[in-house]
């Protein structure tokens, strides 16, 4: 399954494919990883095994264009949808790289390690296109100076990226919930139980819920004292609306019929 996901993402990142094809490949990869996480939880519950280990992953986020904080916020929201918590190091300089530190189950971190580059690529491409279109549109309204147009472009871009991440995170949560509900209803109807007569899917749900508690506990153990994330001072209502709409419409493979089987914590720390 992991090799299939890597193959799909390699095709998604191939410059020779169209935007639609790239999104479709990323969509299928995201769906496979989401289903895999639920299936793994079910399997562990059925076998009576220990839950998935908690681990940590450092992920570099580009500060190019002065949009680093917006990118960090978007990716932290997406990571939270996979049950991870995050801190960020180096979030004070506008144009330098940041390191987002993710704490989560090994399954969730593996999914994010593979998916975040492709999701970021889609997000950045949409943000560039939409911000350029927005600037072209407002230039027609009145005689803006070059400086005013550049300021508006940056405000729009950052708001778009933050909203895109929020919308994608919402859809991931919704898909995971639907997947669990569908598996639960089928298990209940079919009477599938483990060796002790317990519903295996209920066991999987308990495992997933316990994962969130264990991630939270480990995160606060590693980062007992954190400064609060300073929010972006700039905001564009038009950029936020466009980013949220694009994020809800992005091809993530989360609308396909299901047949089988936390708010983000963003802070600065060392």
Buried (B, 14 or more C-beta within 10 A) or exposed (E): EEEEBEEBBEBBBEEEBEEEBBBBBBBBBBBBBBBBBBBBBBBBBBEEEEBBEBBEBEBEBBBEBBBBBBBBBBBBBBBBBBBBBBBBBBBEEEEEEBBBBBBBBEBBBBBBEBBBBBBBBBBBEBBBEBBEEBBEEBEEEEEBEEEBBEEBBBBBBBBBBBBBBBBBBBBBBEBBEEBBEBBBEBBEEEEBBBEEEBBBBBBBBBBBEEBBEBBBEBBBEBBEEBEEBEEBEBEBEBBBEBBBBBBBEBBBBBEEEBEEBEEBBBBBBE
